[in-house]
Amino acid sequence: MTSERRAVADGMAEAEAVCEELAAVLRRTGIVLPSLTVDPVTYGYEPPRVLVELGRCNVETTRKLIAVLKQAAR
């Protein structure tokens, strides 16, 4: 594996890991972002800039997220 491919693979693995970690933390607060995923299109950038897609959620979920963030910001 070339160093460039290794860097892409490492970036992908890191993005998947943080995506899973965020999903787990959100679940513990009762929040599920159904579209939370790694954006596969960003793997193709040169150099790769892997992005986590937070996705779309309904108003109820958005309000829960706001409440949790407000509490954490205190």
C-alpha positions in Angstrom: 0.0 0.0 0.0 1.4 3.4 -0.9 1.7 6.1 1.7 -1.0 8.1 -0.1 -3.4 5.2 0.0 -2.5 4.5 3.7 -3.3 8.1 4.5 -6.7 7.9 2.9 -7.4 4.6 4.6 -6.4 6.1 8.0 -8.6 9.2 7.3 -11.5 6.9 6.5 -11.0 4.8 9.6 -10.7 7.9 11.8 -13.9 9.4 10.3 -15.8 6.2 10.8 -14.6 6.0 14.4 -15.6 9.6 15.3 -18.9 9.1 13.5 -19.6 6.0 15.7 -18.4 7.8 18.8 -20.7 10.8 18.1 -23.7 8.5 17.4 -23.0 6.6 20.7 -22.8 9.8 22.8 -26.0 11.2 21.1 -27.8 7.9 21.8 -27.0 8.2 25.5 -28.7 11.6 25.5 -31.7 10.2 23.7 -30.8 11.8 20.3 -30.6 9.8 17.1 -29.4 11.5 13.9 -30.7 9.0 11.3 -28.5 10.4 8.5 -25.3 10.6 10.5 -22.5 9.1 8.3 -19.2 9.7 6.7 -19.6 11.6 3.4 -18.0 9.2 0.8 -17.7 11.9 -1.8 -15.0 13.7 0.3 -12.7 10.6 0.0 -12.1 11.7 -3.6 -10.7 15.1 -2.9 -7.0 15.7 -3.5 -5.7 15.7 -0.8 -8.5 13.7 0.9 -10.6 15.8 3.3 -12.9 13.3 4.9 -16.1 14.9 6.3 -18.8 13.7 8.7 -22.3 14.3 7.4 -24.5 15.1 10.3 -27.5 14.7 8.1 -31.1 15.8 8.5 -33.4 15.5 11.5 -36.8 16.5 12.5 -37.8 19.4 14.7 -38.2 17.3 17.8 -34.7 15.9 17.4 -33.3 19.4 16.7 -34.9 20.7 19.9 -33.4 17.8 21.9 -30.0 18.5 20.5 -30.3 22.2 21.3 -31.3 21.4 24.9 -28.3 19.0 25.4 -25.9 21.6 23.9 -27.3 24.4 26.1 -26.9 22.2 29.1 -23.3 21.3 28.2 -22.4 25.0 27.5 -23.3 26.0 31.1 
